[in-house]
Amino acid sequence: MDNQKWRPGEEAPASGTYAAYDANGQCGGAVYLEEGERFPATQHEGSYYEKQD
């Protein structure tokens, strides 16, 4: 399983569902993005996104 992480503002490398996690690893929801769309801003510093299968 690929555990690559993306930060808000980066471009999605592929279309799919991405879950947002805070710095503590707690999931804050998911978003569907098309390839090339930018990850949306989050309300917590240190947040990141991971692709869901």
N, CA and C of each residue as an Amber inpcrd file, in Angstrom:
protein
   159
   0.8420000  -1.1890000   0.0000000   0.0000000   0.0000000   0.0000000
   0.8780000   1.2400000   0.0000000   0.5320000   2.1880000  -0.8290000
   1.2960000   3.4140000  -0.9610000   0.8610000   4.3970000   0.1190000
   1.7910000   4.8240000   0.9730000   1.4700000   5.7520000   2.0600000
   1.9340000   7.1630000   1.7490000   1.9330000   7.5390000   0.4750000
   2.3470000   8.8830000   0.1040000   1.3530000   9.8950000   0.6490000
   1.8810000  11.0410000   1.0780000   1.0490000  12.0960000   1.6510000
   1.1610000  13.3510000   0.7910000   0.0610000  14.0740000   0.6980000
   0.0230000  15.3390000  -0.0210000  -0.4810000  16.4240000   0.9020000
   0.0060000  17.6210000   0.7040000  -0.3730000  18.7670000   1.5270000
  -1.4290000  19.6120000   0.8000000  -2.2350000  20.3540000   1.5630000
  -3.1890000  21.2640000   0.9330000  -2.4760000  22.1870000  -0.0580000
  -3.0920000  22.3850000  -1.2130000  -2.5150000  23.2390000  -2.2490000
  -1.7490000  22.4850000  -3.3110000  -1.3230000  21.2520000  -3.0220000
  -0.6300000  20.4490000  -4.0280000  -1.6530000  19.8970000  -5.0190000
  -1.1730000  19.4830000  -6.1750000  -2.0450000  18.9110000  -7.1950000
  -2.2210000  17.4110000  -6.9920000  -3.4490000  16.9430000  -7.1740000
  -3.7280000  15.5130000  -7.0770000  -3.0520000  14.7950000  -8.2490000
  -2.2940000  13.7490000  -7.9890000  -1.5890000  13.0450000  -9.0590000
  -2.5110000  12.1630000  -9.9020000  -3.6620000  11.8010000  -9.3670000
  -4.6140000  10.9430000 -10.0790000  -6.0090000  11.2060000  -9.5220000
  -7.0180000  10.9490000 -10.3310000  -8.3970000  11.0940000  -9.8670000
  -8.6780000  10.0490000  -8.7950000  -9.4580000  10.4420000  -7.7800000
  -9.8110000   9.4920000  -6.7430000 -10.2240000  10.1740000  -5.4610000
 -10.4670000   9.3640000  -4.4550000 -10.8740000   9.8510000  -3.1470000
  -9.6660000   9.9410000  -2.2360000  -9.5400000  11.0620000  -1.5780000
  -8.4240000  11.3180000  -0.6730000  -8.9820000  11.6910000   0.6930000
  -8.4300000  11.0890000   1.7370000  -8.8460000  11.3910000   3.1040000
  -7.8940000  12.4150000   3.7050000  -8.4690000  13.3450000   4.4690000
  -7.6790000  14.3690000   5.1490000  -7.4160000  13.9320000   6.5810000
  -6.1840000  14.0980000   7.0170000  -5.7820000  13.7430000   8.3740000
  -5.1160000  14.9470000   9.0180000  -5.3230000  15.0900000  10.3290000
  -4.6320000  16.1620000  11.0420000  -3.2550000  15.6570000  11.4770000
  -2.5120000  16.5120000  12.1500000  -1.1490000  16.1640000  12.5550000
  -1.1120000  14.9760000  13.5130000  -2.2150000  14.6990000  14.1920000
  -2.2890000  13.5610000  15.1180000  -2.7490000  12.2790000  14.4420000
  -3.0170000  12.3310000  13.1360000  -3.4490000  11.1500000  12.4090000
  -4.9390000  10.8890000  12.4500000  -5.7250000  11.8340000  12.9380000
  -7.1760000  11.6760000  12.9970000  -7.7830000  12.0940000  11.6690000
  -8.6480000  11.2450000  11.1260000  -9.2910000  11.5190000   9.8440000
 -10.3570000  12.5950000  10.0180000 -10.3160000  13.5760000   9.1330000
 -11.2770000  14.6730000   9.1920000 -12.2370000  14.6760000   8.0280000
 -12.3060000  13.5690000   7.2790000 -13.2150000  13.5000000   6.1320000
 -12.4620000  13.1710000   4.8620000 -13.2110000  13.0880000   3.7890000
 -12.6150000  12.7260000   2.5030000 -13.1700000  13.6260000   1.4050000
 -12.4330000  13.7020000   0.3160000 -12.8220000  14.5250000  -0.8180000
 -12.4580000  13.7810000  -2.1030000 -13.3140000  13.9120000  -3.1360000
 -12.9930000  13.3360000  -4.4440000 -12.3760000  14.4290000  -5.2900000
 -11.2180000  14.1410000  -5.8950000 -10.5300000  15.0960000  -6.7590000
 -10.2380000  14.4650000  -8.1050000 -10.3190000  15.2730000  -9.1390000
  -9.8830000  14.8630000 -10.4720000  -8.3790000  15.1330000 -10.5720000
  -7.7110000  14.3770000 -11.4200000  -6.2770000  14.5720000 -11.6240000
  -5.9910000  16.0310000 -11.9510000  -5.0180000  16.6210000 -11.2590000
  -4.6130000  18.0040000 -11.4970000  -5.3230000  19.0220000 -10.6210000
  -6.4370000  18.6460000  -9.9800000  -7.0950000  19.5710000  -9.0580000
  -6.2300000  19.7150000  -7.8100000  -6.3700000  20.8390000  -7.1400000
  -5.5720000  21.0870000  -5.9420000  -6.3050000  20.6060000  -4.6970000
  -5.5240000  20.0690000  -3.7520000  -6.0890000  19.6550000  -2.4740000
  -6.5820000  20.8930000  -1.7390000  -7.7910000  20.8240000  -1.1700000
  -8.3350000  21.9920000  -0.4880000  -7.6260000  22.2870000   0.8380000
  -7.7730000  23.5310000   1.2740000  -7.2190000  23.9440000   2.5530000
  -7.9270000  23.2080000   3.6870000  -7.2330000  23.0540000   4.7910000
  -7.8160000  22.4470000   5.9850000  -7.7800000  23.4730000   7.1170000
  -8.4350000  23.1590000   8.2040000  -8.4850000  24.0930000   9.3330000
  -7.4070000  23.8150000  10.3660000  -6.5830000  22.8020000  10.1260000
  -5.5720000  22.4270000  11.1130000  -4.1820000  22.4550000  10.5000000
  -3.2470000  23.0430000  11.2110000  -1.8580000  23.0660000  10.7610000
  -1.2930000  21.6500000  10.7740000  -0.4920000  21.3230000   9.7930000
   0.1310000  20.0080000   9.7310000  -0.7450000  18.9350000   9.0940000
  -1.8690000  19.3370000   8.5250000  -2.7650000  18.3670000   7.8900000
  -2.1900000  17.8550000   6.5760000  -2.6470000  16.6700000   6.1870000
  -2.1990000  16.0590000   4.9450000  -3.3020000  15.1710000   4.4010000
  -3.1350000  14.7300000   3.1620000  -4.0930000  13.8520000   2.4930000
  -3.4180000  12.5530000   2.1070000  -4.1850000  11.4620000   2.1420000
  -3.7360000  10.1550000   1.6530000  -4.8010000   9.5900000   0.7340000
  -4.3690000   8.9340000  -0.3350000  -5.3170000   8.3380000  -1.2910000
  -5.9880000   7.1160000  -0.6660000  -7.2820000   6.9910000  -0.8850000
  -8.0420000   5.8520000  -0.4020000  -8.1720000   4.8210000  -1.5110000
  -8.2450000   3.5640000  -1.1580000  -8.3770000   2.4860000  -2.1560000
  -9.8080000   2.2750000  -2.5530000
